[in-house]
Amino acid sequence: MAYSTAYRLRQRTLFLVGVGVLALVGTACSGRTDRSMDRSATHSRSQAGQPLDPIAVAKRVAAVRTAALTGNPRAVQATVQAFSDDFRRSIKLPDPARPIDHEAARAAVRPLAGVRSSAWIDQSNLIVMVDGARYRSMGTIDRVCDALAPLGDTLAVVVNIQDVTATTSQGADTLSRNCRLPAGQRALMQPVRKIDVLDPATRRAFEAGQRRNGDGGN
């Protein structure tokens, strides 16, 4: 009787896991084309927001099935957790269990080349002041994100670079990007924070108008 009950429980577990995973496999397969189209827009760091890989999902399903059939609940839990992490990243959801301590983040960024200072303006946005135009770059954002990675989930972080030595309007614009997403994208439920007091496009249009008026008066 005990064996029969355990067998039925195991089969029910396999059935439920299989149904859930098959549904997600369908989603992953339908997104394969979009992933290839977006590849050129991504940087070299690990990207979130990518559709699930059907092959990787199939391997997870096989691992869960094997662990369940051999009576290894720890392996089942570990594999399901890994699949959950993959799914969370695919929907751009930061890991709430791995928040980044703000003071530790500032300490990690301080030694980086070109960094003059840094400050958090909210839970997600880190402003990094750099010393020169050559440090106002996506490369600097990558280095900041690499420094923060050991501290927690950088999908929760948007790095904003400002050049404190800027002498032009364009050079003074803030360069922003989420650590794990292409420029312009944000994590799930992560608002786009306006860093510059005046929108860069509006400011340049105003400056262009001033130059035209000045030319007309000569």
N, CA and C atoms as a LAMMPS dump frame, in Angstrom:
ITEM: TIMESTEP
0
ITEM: NUMBER OF ATOMS
654
ITEM: BOX BOUNDS ff ff ff
-5.0000000000000000e+02 5.0000000000000000e+02
-5.0000000000000000e+02 5.0000000000000000e+02
-5.0000000000000000e+02 5.0000000000000000e+02
ITEM: ATOMS id mol type element x y z
1 1 1 N 0.828 -1.204 0
2 1 2 C 0 0 0
3 1 3 C 0.862 1.253 0
4 2 1 N 1.916 1.261 0.852
5 2 2 C 2.799 2.424 0.932
6 2 3 C 3.495 2.637 -0.401
7 3 1 N 3.929 1.53 -1.01
8 3 2 C 4.601 1.645 -2.3
9 3 3 C 3.651 2.204 -3.346
10 4 1 N 2.395 1.749 -3.331
11 4 2 C 1.404 2.207 -4.302
12 4 3 C 1.132 3.699 -4.141
13 5 1 N 1.032 4.156 -2.89
14 5 2 C 0.783 5.584 -2.635
15 5 3 C 1.952 6.43 -3.1
16 6 1 N 3.172 5.992 -2.793
17 6 2 C 4.366 6.732 -3.206
18 6 3 C 4.476 6.782 -4.721
19 7 1 N 4.123 5.667 -5.366
20 7 2 C 4.197 5.623 -6.824
21 7 3 C 3.217 6.6 -7.446
22 8 1 N 1.961 6.617 -6.901
23 8 2 C 0.966 7.54 -7.447
24 8 3 C 1.378 8.991 -7.235
25 9 1 N 1.961 9.293 -6.072
26 9 2 C 2.416 10.648 -5.786
27 9 3 C 3.523 11.064 -6.742
28 10 1 N 4.425 10.139 -7.01
29 10 2 C 5.528 10.437 -7.915
30 10 3 C 5.012 10.695 -9.326
31 11 1 N 4.065 9.864 -9.774
32 11 2 C 3.506 10.043 -11.109
33 11 3 C 2.748 11.359 -11.204
34 12 1 N 2.032 11.737 -10.137
35 12 2 C 1.297 13.007 -10.141
36 12 3 C 2.269 14.181 -10.221
37 13 1 N 3.383 14.082 -9.496
38 13 2 C 4.394 15.146 -9.527
39 13 3 C 4.958 15.303 -10.922
40 14 1 N 5.278 14.18 -11.545
41 14 2 C 5.818 14.226 -12.898
42 14 3 C 4.827 14.819 -13.879
43 15 1 N 3.553 14.476 -13.699
44 15 2 C 2.528 14.997 -14.599
45 15 3 C 2.408 16.511 -14.478
46 16 1 N 2.361 17.032 -13.239
47 16 2 C 2.21 18.471 -13.021
48 16 3 C 3.422 19.246 -13.531
49 17 1 N 4.603 18.702 -13.236
50 17 2 C 5.811 19.364 -13.728
51 17 3 C 5.834 19.369 -15.254
52 18 1 N 5.449 18.249 -15.836
53 18 2 C 5.445 18.149 -17.287
54 18 3 C 4.493 19.125 -17.942
55 19 1 N 3.281 19.262 -17.388
56 19 2 C 2.3 20.195 -17.944
57 19 3 C 2.819 21.628 -17.882
58 20 1 N 3.364 22.002 -16.716
59 20 2 C 3.866 23.369 -16.566
60 20 3 C 5.02 23.665 -17.502
61 21 1 N 5.937 22.718 -17.615
62 21 2 C 7.111 22.939 -18.453
63 21 3 C 6.749 22.946 -19.923
64 22 1 N 5.827 22.074 -20.349
65 22 2 C 5.423 22.065 -21.751
66 22 3 C 4.805 23.391 -22.167
67 23 1 N 4.047 23.986 -21.259
68 23 2 C 3.464 25.295 -21.562
69 23 3 C 4.552 26.331 -21.774
70 24 1 N 5.577 26.279 -20.933
71 24 2 C 6.672 27.247 -21.053
72 24 3 C 7.545 26.953 -22.263
73 25 1 N 7.665 25.666 -22.624
74 25 2 C 8.423 25.32 -23.823
75 25 3 C 7.77 25.944 -25.044
76 26 1 N 6.42 25.904 -25.084
77 26 2 C 5.71 26.528 -26.191
78 26 3 C 6.008 28.001 -26.282
79 27 1 N 6.038 28.681 -25.127
80 27 2 C 6.368 30.105 -25.105
81 27 3 C 7.785 30.339 -25.596
82 28 1 N 8.703 29.482 -25.136
83 28 2 C 10.105 29.632 -25.543
84 28 3 C 10.268 29.448 -27.039
85 29 1 N 9.59 28.435 -27.595
86 29 2 C 9.715 28.171 -29.024
87 29 3 C 9.165 29.326 -29.841
88 30 1 N 8.041 29.891 -29.398
89 30 2 C 7.432 30.977 -30.155
90 30 3 C 8.298 32.215 -30.15
91 31 1 N 9.214 32.356 -29.158
92 31 2 C 10.059 33.548 -29.068
93 31 3 C 11.425 33.387 -29.681
94 32 1 N 11.711 32.232 -30.336
95 32 2 C 13.059 31.982 -30.834
96 32 3 C 13.462 33.003 -31.886
97 33 1 N 12.532 33.38 -32.789
98 33 2 C 12.859 34.331 -33.839
99 33 3 C 13.18 35.689 -33.262
100 34 1 N 12.379 36.148 -32.292
101 34 2 C 12.613 37.448 -31.677
102 34 3 C 13.989 37.502 -31.037
103 35 1 N 14.41 36.403 -30.41
104 35 2 C 15.707 36.392 -29.745
105 35 3 C 16.825 36.609 -30.75
106 36 1 N 16.752 35.95 -31.911
107 36 2 C 17.803 36.107 -32.901
108 36 3 C 17.814 37.512 -33.468
109 37 1 N 16.647 38.143 -33.586
110 37 2 C 16.577 39.501 -34.117
111 37 3 C 17.172 40.503 -33.148
112 38 1 N 17.024 40.243 -31.842
113 38 2 C 17.492 41.186 -30.844
114 38 3 C 18.97 41.013 -30.51
115 39 1 N 19.613 39.966 -31.001
116 39 2 C 20.957 39.627 -30.561
117 39 3 C 21.945 40.756 -30.844
118 40 1 N 21.781 41.452 -31.963
119 40 2 C 22.73 42.501 -32.31
120 40 3 C 22.638 43.692 -31.378
121 41 1 N 21.54 43.835 -30.657
122 41 2 C 21.341 44.99 -29.782
123 41 3 C 21.871 44.738 -28.377
124 42 1 N 22.321 43.524 -28.095
125 42 2 C 22.749 43.199 -26.737
126 42 3 C 24.25 43.344 -26.59
127 43 1 N 24.687 43.574 -25.352
128 43 2 C 26.115 43.664 -25.1
129 43 3 C 26.627 42.318 -24.617
130 44 1 N 27.905 42.236 -24.29
131 44 2 C 28.544 40.948 -24.038
132 44 3 C 28.189 40.351 -22.689
133 45 1 N 27.591 41.132 -21.766
134 45 2 C 27.247 40.593 -20.454
135 45 3 C 26.003 39.712 -20.558
136 46 1 N 25.77 38.91 -19.524
137 46 2 C 24.612 38.03 -19.51
138 46 3 C 23.328 38.852 -19.59
139 47 1 N 22.506 38.53 -20.564
140 47 2 C 21.307 39.316 -20.803
141 47 3 C 20.066 38.694 -20.17
142 48 1 N 19.22 39.549 -19.625
143 48 2 C 17.891 39.12 -19.2
144 48 3 C 16.918 39.463 -20.324
145 49 1 N 15.681 38.997 -20.183
146 49 2 C 14.661 39.329 -21.165
147 49 3 C 14.687 38.486 -22.418
148 50 1 N 15.518 37.449 -22.462
149 50 2 C 15.565 36.571 -23.624
150 50 3 C 14.584 35.416 -23.444
151 51 1 N 13.915 34.985 -24.528
152 51 2 C 13.012 33.838 -24.42
153 51 3 C 13.749 32.593 -23.931
154 52 1 N 13.032 31.713 -23.268
155 52 2 C 13.634 30.475 -22.793
156 52 3 C 14.114 29.62 -23.966
157 53 1 N 15.239 28.988 -23.784
158 53 2 C 15.807 28.11 -24.805
159 53 3 C 15.117 26.748 -24.719
160 54 1 N 14.41 26.317 -25.768
161 54 2 C 13.686 25.036 -25.719
162 54 3 C 14.581 23.845 -25.395
163 55 1 N 15.815 23.864 -25.887
164 55 2 C 16.722 22.745 -25.626
165 55 3 C 17.09 22.7 -24.148
166 56 1 N 17.394 23.88 -23.59
167 56 2 C 17.738 23.937 -22.167
168 56 3 C 16.541 23.515 -21.312
169 57 1 N 15.338 23.941 -21.715
170 57 2 C 14.132 23.555 -20.98
171 57 3 C 13.937 22.046 -21.017
172 58 1 N 14.146 21.456 -22.2
173 58 2 C 13.994 20.005 -22.33
174 58 3 C 14.969 19.269 -21.419
175 59 1 N 16.183 19.793 -21.298
176 59 2 C 17.17 19.169 -20.412
177 59 3 C 16.733 19.269 -18.958
178 60 1 N 16.137 20.406 -18.594
179 60 2 C 15.646 20.559 -17.224
180 60 3 C 14.518 19.557 -16.948
181 61 1 N 13.624 19.397 -17.928
182 61 2 C 12.518 18.444 -17.769
183 61 3 C 13.063 17.036 -17.548
184 62 1 N 14.052 16.664 -18.352
185 62 2 C 14.641 15.329 -18.224
186 62 3 C 15.301 15.164 -16.86
187 63 1 N 15.963 16.23 -16.381
188 63 2 C 16.635 16.158 -15.082
189 63 3 C 15.624 16.011 -13.946
190 64 1 N 14.508 16.752 -14.037
191 64 2 C 13.467 16.637 -13.011
192 64 3 C 12.858 15.235 -13.025
193 65 1 N 12.598 14.731 -14.208
194 65 2 C 12.006 13.393 -14.32
195 65 3 C 12.943 12.331 -13.724
196 66 1 N 14.21 12.409 -14.049
197 66 2 C 15.179 11.444 -13.539
198 66 3 C 15.276 11.528 -12.021
199 67 1 N 15.33 12.747 -11.503
200 67 2 C 15.438 12.923 -10.054
201 67 3 C 14.194 12.408 -9.336
202 68 1 N 13.02 12.644 -9.931
203 68 2 C 11.775 12.18 -9.309
204 68 3 C 11.69 10.658 -9.328
205 69 1 N 12.074 10.047 -10.44
206 69 2 C 12.005 8.586 -10.557
207 69 3 C 12.993 7.885 -9.628
208 70 1 N 14.118 8.541 -9.347
209 70 2 C 15.123 7.937 -8.473
210 70 3 C 14.931 8.339 -7.016
211 71 1 N 13.85 9.088 -6.733
212 71 2 C 13.56 9.471 -5.359
213 71 3 C 14.564 10.437 -4.764
214 72 1 N 14.963 11.434 -5.534
215 72 2 C 15.958 12.422 -5.091
216 72 3 C 15.299 13.801 -4.994
217 73 1 N 14.629 14.097 -3.878
218 73 2 C 13.895 15.369 -3.768
219 73 3 C 14.795 16.594 -3.818
220 74 1 N 16.027 16.481 -3.328
221 74 2 C 16.935 17.631 -3.37
222 74 3 C 17.28 17.999 -4.81
223 75 1 N 17.513 16.982 -5.633
224 75 2 C 17.818 17.25 -7.036
225 75 3 C 16.609 17.84 -7.751
226 76 1 N 15.417 17.348 -7.404
227 76 2 C 14.191 17.911 -7.985
228 76 3 C 14.087 19.388 -7.627
229 77 1 N 14.28 19.694 -6.355
230 77 2 C 14.173 21.074 -5.885
231 77 3 C 15.21 21.97 -6.56
232 78 1 N 16.447 21.474 -6.665
233 78 2 C 17.511 22.277 -7.27
234 78 3 C 17.224 22.554 -8.743
235 79 1 N 16.732 21.536 -9.455
236 79 2 C 16.459 21.7 -10.881
237 79 3 C 15.276 22.631 -11.11
238 80 1 N 14.243 22.474 -10.304
239 80 2 C 13.076 23.358 -10.415
240 80 3 C 13.467 24.799 -10.086
241 81 1 N 14.348 24.975 -9.077
242 81 2 C 14.814 26.317 -8.727
243 81 3 C 15.601 26.934 -9.876
244 82 1 N 16.448 26.131 -10.513
245 82 2 C 17.231 26.631 -11.648
246 82 3 C 16.312 27.029 -12.79
247 83 1 N 15.273 26.208 -13.025
248 83 2 C 14.316 26.55 -14.069
249 83 3 C 13.562 27.825 -13.709
250 84 1 N 13.212 27.973 -12.434
251 84 2 C 12.531 29.176 -11.971
252 84 3 C 13.396 30.414 -12.194
253 85 1 N 14.703 30.293 -11.93
254 85 2 C 15.624 31.402 -12.158
255 85 3 C 15.68 31.773 -13.636
256 86 1 N 15.717 30.754 -14.496
257 86 2 C 15.737 31.017 -15.94
258 86 3 C 14.474 31.752 -16.371
259 87 1 N 13.336 31.287 -15.848
260 87 2 C 12.058 31.909 -16.217
261 87 3 C 11.997 33.346 -15.709
262 88 1 N 12.47 33.572 -14.478
263 88 2 C 12.463 34.922 -13.901
264 88 3 C 13.289 35.863 -14.752
265 89 1 N 14.467 35.406 -15.19
266 89 2 C 15.295 36.255 -16.043
267 89 3 C 14.632 36.522 -17.385
268 90 1 N 13.91 35.534 -17.909
269 90 2 C 13.278 35.719 -19.217
270 90 3 C 12.187 36.783 -19.18
271 91 1 N 11.55 36.969 -18.02
272 91 2 C 10.516 38.006 -17.906
273 91 3 C 11.062 39.285 -17.269
274 92 1 N 12.389 39.35 -17.119
275 92 2 C 13.094 40.548 -16.617
276 92 3 C 12.698 40.9 -15.181
277 93 1 N 12.54 39.879 -14.363
278 93 2 C 12.17 40.084 -12.96
279 93 3 C 13.4 39.93 -12.069
280 94 1 N 13.845 40.992 -11.382
281 94 2 C 15.004 40.874 -10.48
282 94 3 C 14.743 39.874 -9.357
283 95 1 N 15.811 39.277 -8.865
284 95 2 C 15.711 38.292 -7.787
285 95 3 C 15.575 39.018 -6.45
286 96 1 N 14.406 38.933 -5.803
287 96 2 C 14.225 39.64 -4.527
288 96 3 C 15.087 39.07 -3.401
289 97 1 N 15.602 37.863 -3.592
290 97 2 C 16.445 37.244 -2.561
291 97 3 C 17.894 37.702 -2.654
292 98 1 N 18.243 38.474 -3.703
293 98 2 C 19.634 38.901 -3.887
294 98 3 C 19.726 40.412 -4.109
295 99 1 N 19.229 41.216 -3.166
296 99 2 C 19.332 42.665 -3.318
297 99 3 C 20.771 43.128 -3.132
298 100 1 N 21.121 44.248 -3.754
299 100 2 C 22.47 44.795 -3.644
300 100 3 C 22.494 45.879 -2.574
301 101 1 N 23.388 45.724 -1.605
302 101 2 C 23.537 46.728 -0.559
303 101 3 C 24.134 48.002 -1.175
304 102 1 N 23.493 49.128 -0.909
305 102 2 C 23.891 50.369 -1.565
306 102 3 C 25.286 50.846 -1.16
307 103 1 N 25.602 50.758 0.094
308 103 2 C 26.925 51.216 0.53
309 103 3 C 28.027 50.29 0.013
310 104 1 N 27.748 48.995 0.002
311 104 2 C 28.725 48.055 -0.552
312 104 3 C 28.933 48.318 -2.04
313 105 1 N 27.874 48.695 -2.738
314 105 2 C 27.973 49.004 -4.16
315 105 3 C 28.854 50.23 -4.39
316 106 1 N 28.651 51.266 -3.601
317 106 2 C 29.47 52.471 -3.749
318 106 3 C 30.949 52.176 -3.474
319 107 1 N 31.2 51.335 -2.489
320 107 2 C 32.58 50.956 -2.179
321 107 3 C 33.197 50.161 -3.324
322 108 1 N 32.402 49.317 -3.976
323 108 2 C 32.911 48.496 -5.072
324 108 3 C 33.218 49.331 -6.312
325 109 1 N 32.464 50.404 -6.505
326 109 2 C 32.626 51.246 -7.692
327 109 3 C 33.769 52.247 -7.519
328 110 1 N 34.052 52.636 -6.286
329 110 2 C 35.008 53.71 -6.007
330 110 3 C 36.389 53.512 -6.659
331 111 1 N 36.949 52.293 -6.667
332 111 2 C 38.306 52.144 -7.223
333 111 3 C 38.374 52.126 -8.75
334 112 1 N 37.25 52.109 -9.438
335 112 2 C 37.265 51.987 -10.894
336 112 3 C 37.881 53.224 -11.549
337 113 1 N 38.585 52.997 -12.649
338 113 2 C 39.247 54.087 -13.369
339 113 3 C 38.237 55.129 -13.82
340 114 1 N 38.54 56.397 -13.556
341 114 2 C 37.7 57.492 -14.007
342 114 3 C 36.561 57.858 -13.09
343 115 1 N 36.289 57.039 -12.085
344 115 2 C 35.158 57.312 -11.188
345 115 3 C 35.56 58.336 -10.139
346 116 1 N 34.798 59.422 -10.07
347 116 2 C 35.069 60.442 -9.08
348 116 3 C 34.186 60.248 -7.845
349 117 1 N 32.917 59.908 -8.041
350 117 2 C 32.007 59.666 -6.914
351 117 3 C 30.781 58.922 -7.423
352 118 1 N 29.957 58.46 -6.492
353 118 2 C 28.714 57.785 -6.874
354 118 3 C 27.67 57.995 -5.787
355 119 1 N 26.407 57.866 -6.174
356 119 2 C 25.311 58.045 -5.217
357 119 3 C 24.063 57.362 -5.752
358 120 1 N 23.274 56.821 -4.836
359 120 2 C 21.985 56.233 -5.199
360 120 3 C 20.909 57.313 -5.074
361 121 1 N 20.084 57.439 -6.12
362 121 2 C 18.995 58.416 -6.037
363 121 3 C 17.652 57.747 -5.743
364 122 1 N 17.6 56.435 -5.855
365 122 2 C 16.438 55.655 -5.426
366 122 3 C 16.893 54.202 -5.311
367 123 1 N 15.967 53.282 -5.193
368 123 2 C 16.324 51.869 -4.989
369 123 3 C 17.023 51.258 -6.189
370 124 1 N 16.787 51.795 -7.389
371 124 2 C 17.311 51.177 -8.606
372 124 3 C 18.43 51.954 -9.269
373 125 1 N 18.42 53.274 -9.16
374 125 2 C 19.297 54.116 -9.962
375 125 3 C 20.55 54.551 -9.217
376 126 1 N 21.692 54.155 -9.775
377 126 2 C 22.994 54.544 -9.247
378 126 3 C 23.62 55.558 -10.197
379 127 1 N 23.906 56.761 -9.7
380 127 2 C 24.6 57.771 -10.499
381 127 3 C 26.098 57.671 -10.231
382 128 1 N 26.864 57.589 -11.304
383 128 2 C 28.32 57.517 -11.191
384 128 3 C 28.907 58.738 -11.902
385 129 1 N 29.611 59.585 -11.16
386 129 2 C 30.264 60.762 -11.721
387 129 3 C 31.651 60.358 -12.213
388 130 1 N 31.938 60.655 -13.482
389 130 2 C 33.23 60.275 -14.048
390 130 3 C 34.037 61.509 -14.435
391 131 1 N 35.332 61.314 -14.517
392 131 2 C 36.274 62.412 -14.718
393 131 3 C 36.772 62.434 -16.16
394 132 1 N 35.922 62.87 -17.089
395 132 2 C 36.344 62.967 -18.484
396 132 3 C 35.414 62.263 -19.445
397 133 1 N 35.364 62.79 -20.675
398 133 2 C 34.442 62.265 -21.684
399 133 3 C 34.73 60.809 -22.035
400 134 1 N 35.982 60.399 -21.982
401 134 2 C 36.31 59.013 -22.374
402 134 3 C 35.73 57.989 -21.414
403 135 1 N 35.361 58.424 -20.208
404 135 2 C 34.759 57.507 -19.239
405 135 3 C 33.231 57.519 -19.294
406 136 1 N 32.689 58.443 -20.052
407 136 2 C 31.231 58.487 -20.226
408 136 3 C 30.876 57.552 -21.387
409 137 1 N 30.778 56.263 -21.086
410 137 2 C 30.616 55.255 -22.134
411 137 3 C 29.901 54.023 -21.601
412 138 1 N 29.43 53.21 -22.545
413 138 2 C 28.819 51.935 -22.185
414 138 3 C 29.856 51 -21.581
415 139 1 N 31.117 51.188 -21.975
416 139 2 C 32.179 50.378 -21.386
417 139 3 C 32.305 50.627 -19.9
418 140 1 N 32.171 51.887 -19.49
419 140 2 C 32.217 52.194 -18.058
420 140 3 C 31.025 51.569 -17.341
421 141 1 N 29.854 51.614 -17.971
422 141 2 C 28.68 50.973 -17.373
423 141 3 C 28.929 49.482 -17.193
424 142 1 N 29.544 48.841 -18.195
425 142 2 C 29.872 47.417 -18.076
426 142 3 C 30.791 47.164 -16.885
427 143 1 N 31.806 48.016 -16.728
428 143 2 C 32.753 47.825 -15.624
429 143 3 C 32.082 48.039 -14.263
430 144 1 N 31.191 49.006 -14.192
431 144 2 C 30.447 49.221 -12.948
432 144 3 C 29.59 47.993 -12.639
433 145 1 N 28.903 47.487 -13.636
434 145 2 C 28.038 46.317 -13.437
435 145 3 C 28.848 45.085 -13.036
436 146 1 N 30.028 44.924 -13.63
437 146 2 C 30.901 43.81 -13.251
438 146 3 C 31.32 43.921 -11.787
439 147 1 N 31.572 45.153 -11.334
440 147 2 C 31.976 45.36 -9.942
441 147 3 C 30.821 45.066 -8.985
442 148 1 N 29.597 45.287 -9.443
443 148 2 C 28.427 45.062 -8.591
444 148 3 C 27.947 43.61 -8.598
445 149 1 N 28.295 42.87 -9.64
446 149 2 C 27.765 41.513 -9.812
447 149 3 C 27.968 40.592 -8.612
448 150 1 N 29.126 40.607 -7.939
449 150 2 C 29.286 39.72 -6.779
450 150 3 C 28.385 40.088 -5.591
451 151 1 N 27.795 41.266 -5.634
452 151 2 C 27.014 41.748 -4.492
453 151 3 C 25.544 41.337 -4.549
454 152 1 N 25.065 40.923 -5.719
455 152 2 C 23.655 40.568 -5.835
456 152 3 C 23.203 40.589 -7.282
457 153 1 N 21.888 40.691 -7.478
458 153 2 C 21.308 40.641 -8.818
459 153 3 C 21.34 42.028 -9.453
460 154 1 N 22.187 42.212 -10.468
461 154 2 C 22.33 43.523 -11.111
462 154 3 C 21.186 43.85 -12.061
463 155 1 N 20.256 42.914 -12.251
464 155 2 C 19.067 43.228 -13.043
465 155 3 C 18.227 44.31 -12.352
466 156 1 N 18.445 44.478 -11.062
467 156 2 C 17.717 45.493 -10.302
468 156 3 C 18.371 46.863 -10.362
469 157 1 N 19.502 46.985 -11.099
470 157 2 C 20.294 48.22 -11.069
471 157 3 C 20.335 48.896 -12.433
472 158 1 N 20.099 50.204 -12.418
473 158 2 C 20.315 51.052 -13.595
474 158 3 C 21.497 51.961 -13.275
475 159 1 N 22.532 51.914 -14.109
476 159 2 C 23.72 52.749 -13.911
477 159 3 C 23.579 54.002 -14.778
478 160 1 N 23.785 55.159 -14.155
479 160 2 C 23.694 56.444 -14.847
480 160 3 C 25.055 57.135 -14.773
481 161 1 N 25.657 57.392 -15.932
482 161 2 C 26.988 57.984 -15.988
483 161 3 C 26.886 59.474 -16.321
484 162 1 N 27.556 60.306 -15.532
485 162 2 C 27.618 61.74 -15.796
486 162 3 C 29.079 62.19 -15.784
487 163 1 N 29.455 62.967 -16.806
488 163 2 C 30.807 63.502 -16.89
489 163 3 C 30.853 64.854 -16.189
490 164 1 N 31.567 64.944 -15.081
491 164 2 C 31.599 66.187 -14.307
492 164 3 C 32.474 67.245 -14.972
493 165 1 N 33.244 66.866 -16.009
494 165 2 C 34.11 67.835 -16.689
495 165 3 C 33.501 68.328 -17.995
496 166 1 N 32.266 67.929 -18.287
497 166 2 C 31.648 68.247 -19.579
498 166 3 C 31.584 69.759 -19.814
499 167 1 N 31.868 70.162 -21.042
500 167 2 C 31.813 71.583 -21.414
501 167 3 C 30.785 71.844 -22.508
502 168 1 N 30.126 70.777 -22.989
503 168 2 C 29.091 70.933 -24.011
504 168 3 C 27.784 70.338 -23.508
505 169 1 N 26.698 70.755 -24.151
506 169 2 C 25.377 70.249 -23.766
507 169 3 C 25.294 68.741 -23.941
508 170 1 N 25.771 68.245 -25.076
509 170 2 C 25.691 66.815 -25.348
510 170 3 C 26.573 66.022 -24.389
511 171 1 N 27.737 66.566 -24.078
512 171 2 C 28.629 65.877 -23.16
513 171 3 C 28.095 65.802 -21.749
514 172 1 N 27.17 66.71 -21.425
515 172 2 C 26.593 66.731 -20.085
516 172 3 C 25.401 65.794 -19.935
517 173 1 N 24.922 65.23 -21.05
518 173 2 C 23.787 64.307 -20.977
519 173 3 C 24.152 63.064 -20.174
520 174 1 N 23.202 62.569 -19.412
521 174 2 C 23.409 61.342 -18.634
522 174 3 C 23.281 60.122 -19.535
523 175 1 N 24.233 59.204 -19.411
524 175 2 C 24.199 57.941 -20.156
525 175 3 C 23.705 56.857 -19.202
526 176 1 N 22.612 56.197 -19.556
527 176 2 C 21.97 55.256 -18.634
528 176 3 C 21.735 53.899 -19.28
529 177 1 N 21.823 52.843 -18.457
530 177 2 C 21.453 51.507 -18.922
531 177 3 C 21.292 50.565 -17.741
532 178 1 N 20.298 49.699 -17.823
533 178 2 C 20.172 48.613 -16.858
534 178 3 C 21.337 47.639 -17.083
535 179 1 N 21.898 47.114 -15.992
536 179 2 C 23.074 46.248 -16.104
537 179 3 C 22.846 44.999 -16.945
538 180 1 N 21.617 44.502 -16.988
539 180 2 C 21.373 43.224 -17.643
540 180 3 C 20.495 43.338 -18.88
541 181 1 N 20.251 44.579 -19.334
542 181 2 C 19.353 44.78 -20.466
543 181 3 C 19.958 45.75 -21.47
544 182 1 N 19.503 45.693 -22.732
545 182 2 C 19.971 46.662 -23.719
546 182 3 C 19.533 48.078 -23.338
547 183 1 N 20.212 49.071 -23.892
548 183 2 C 19.888 50.471 -23.611
549 183 3 C 18.419 50.748 -23.912
550 184 1 N 17.781 51.475 -23.008
551 184 2 C 16.383 51.841 -23.183
552 184 3 C 15.398 50.903 -22.516
553 185 1 N 15.844 49.71 -22.116
554 185 2 C 14.948 48.749 -21.471
555 185 3 C 15.119 48.793 -19.96
556 186 1 N 14.062 48.4 -19.256
557 186 2 C 14.092 48.342 -17.806
558 186 3 C 13.544 47.006 -17.335
559 187 1 N 13.886 46.632 -16.117
560 187 2 C 13.379 45.389 -15.539
561 187 3 C 11.876 45.505 -15.296
562 188 1 N 11.258 44.381 -15.026
563 188 2 C 9.818 44.342 -14.777
564 188 3 C 9.468 45.252 -13.6
565 189 1 N 8.514 46.156 -13.819
566 189 2 C 8.031 47.105 -12.812
567 189 3 C 9.103 48.114 -12.377
568 190 1 N 10.151 48.266 -13.168
569 190 2 C 11.197 49.236 -12.861
570 190 3 C 10.942 50.5 -13.691
571 191 1 N 10.567 51.607 -13.061
572 191 2 C 10.221 52.808 -13.824
573 191 3 C 11.441 53.435 -14.482
574 192 1 N 11.197 54.163 -15.564
575 192 2 C 12.267 54.924 -16.223
576 192 3 C 12.405 56.241 -15.471
577 193 1 N 13.541 56.437 -14.838
578 193 2 C 13.77 57.638 -14.032
579 193 3 C 14.405 58.731 -14.894
580 194 1 N 13.831 59.927 -14.845
581 194 2 C 14.389 61.059 -15.565
582 194 3 C 15.516 61.646 -14.73
583 195 1 N 16.74 61.549 -15.229
584 195 2 C 17.906 61.995 -14.481
585 195 3 C 18.24 63.455 -14.777
586 196 1 N 18.283 63.809 -16.068
587 196 2 C 18.596 65.188 -16.445
588 196 3 C 17.418 66.101 -16.114
589 197 1 N 17.718 67.285 -15.607
590 197 2 C 16.669 68.238 -15.241
591 197 3 C 15.837 68.613 -16.45
592 198 1 N 16.506 68.837 -17.575
593 198 2 C 15.827 69.167 -18.824
594 198 3 C 16.123 68.078 -19.835
595 199 1 N 15.088 67.63 -20.53
596 199 2 C 15.27 66.588 -21.535
597 199 3 C 16.349 67.004 -22.524
598 200 1 N 17.334 66.131 -22.81
599 200 2 C 18.44 66.498 -23.703
600 200 3 C 17.985 67.019 -25.062
601 201 1 N 16.985 66.376 -25.672
602 201 2 C 16.516 66.819 -26.984
603 201 3 C 15.91 68.219 -26.904
604 202 1 N 15.145 68.468 -25.835
605 202 2 C 14.545 69.792 -25.65
606 202 3 C 15.622 70.85 -25.44
607 203 1 N 16.646 70.52 -24.642
608 203 2 C 17.707 71.468 -24.377
609 203 3 C 18.477 71.819 -25.645
610 204 1 N 18.76 70.825 -26.487
611 204 2 C 19.511 71.107 -27.707
612 204 3 C 18.672 71.907 -28.706
613 205 1 N 17.353 71.638 -28.732
614 205 2 C 16.484 72.422 -29.612
615 205 3 C 16.466 73.887 -29.177
616 206 1 N 16.426 74.112 -27.868
617 206 2 C 16.446 75.468 -27.326
618 206 3 C 17.77 76.16 -27.674
619 207 1 N 18.893 75.436 -27.526
620 207 2 C 20.198 76.013 -27.831
621 207 3 C 20.329 76.325 -29.321
622 208 1 N 19.765 75.441 -30.163
623 208 2 C 19.802 75.692 -31.605
624 208 3 C 19.013 76.948 -31.94
625 209 1 N 17.865 77.134 -31.278
626 209 2 C 17.071 78.336 -31.492
627 209 3 C 17.821 79.587 -31.07
628 210 1 N 18.54 79.488 -29.951
629 210 2 C 19.332 80.625 -29.499
630 210 3 C 20.418 80.984 -30.514
631 211 1 N 21.062 79.955 -31.074
632 211 2 C 22.112 80.228 -32.057
633 211 3 C 21.541 80.876 -33.305
634 212 1 N 20.358 80.412 -33.737
635 212 2 C 19.732 81.006 -34.925
636 212 3 C 19.39 82.467 -34.671
637 213 1 N 18.833 82.761 -33.497
638 213 2 C 18.49 84.129 -33.169
639 213 3 C 19.722 84.995 -33.092
640 214 1 N 20.795 84.456 -32.574
641 214 2 C 22.046 85.211 -32.487
642 214 3 C 22.608 85.509 -33.859
643 215 1 N 22.524 84.531 -34.772
644 215 2 C 23.03 84.739 -36.131
645 215 3 C 22.225 85.793 -36.866
646 216 1 N 20.905 85.783 -36.597
647 216 2 C 20.021 86.731 -37.289
648 216 3 C 20.272 88.138 -36.847
649 217 1 N 20.802 88.321 -35.626
650 217 2 C 20.995 89.665 -35.128
651 217 3 C 22.29 90.272 -35.565
652 218 1 N 23.205 89.463 -36.197
653 218 2 C 24.509 89.998 -36.606
654 218 3 C 24.418 90.688 -37.961
